Amino acid sequence: VAKDLGLQLPALSDRGVRVVSEGRTQYFGLHGKTGHLVTAERIDREQLCESVQQCVLRCELIVEGEM
């Protein structure tokens, strides 16, 4: 994520970068030392998308300040 945004790793925490998922459970997060997108919770496809063939989890990346 840091690389895709063109930010150095310290800038991720300085800008308050975070990943927000729809709903209560936050399934994704950012690894503080690498800037990689990681799973923050166990993802159970059968529970989330039991009657849908194509399962999509939407999330947003929030970056405070100007880019």
N, C-alpha and C positions, 0 to 999 in steps of 0.2 A: 504494500500500500504506500509506504513512504517513497519507494522508487517511482511508482506510477504517478504520485503527486509531485514528484520533483523536490521532496523535502528531505533534509537530513534527519536522522533519528531523534536528536534532541528536540527538533521542531514539532514532532508528534505530540509530546507532552506539553511543550510550551504553548501550543495552539489548542490544547484540549481536544485533540482528535479522538473520536469515539465512534463505535458502530452501534446502531440502534435497529433492533428488529421490531416487526409488528407484533403486537400482543404483549403479554406480561413476561414471557420467557425470552431472555436475550441469548440467542444461539451462537453468536459470533462475538469475537473480541479482537483486539490487536495485541500482538506479542510486543512487550515493551522494549526488548533488546534487539529484535530483528525487524520490527515493523510489519511482520507477516500477519495476514488474516488467519485466525485460528478459530476452532470451534470452542465455545465456552461452556456448552451444555451438550449432553447426549441428544442426538437427533434420531427420533424414532419415526421412520417413514410411515409405518402402518398406523400409528396414532395420529399423525398430522394429516395424512392424505389417504385415508383408508379406502375411499371410493373414487379416487381420481388417478388416472393413469400417469399423468405428468405432474410431478410434485415440485412446486416452486416455493422457496423461502425468500421473501423479500427483506432487504435491510437497507439502511441508509448510512452513509458515512458523514458525520457531522464534523466540520472544521471551523473553529472559531477564528475570527479575524479575516483579513483580506488575503486572497490568493493571488 
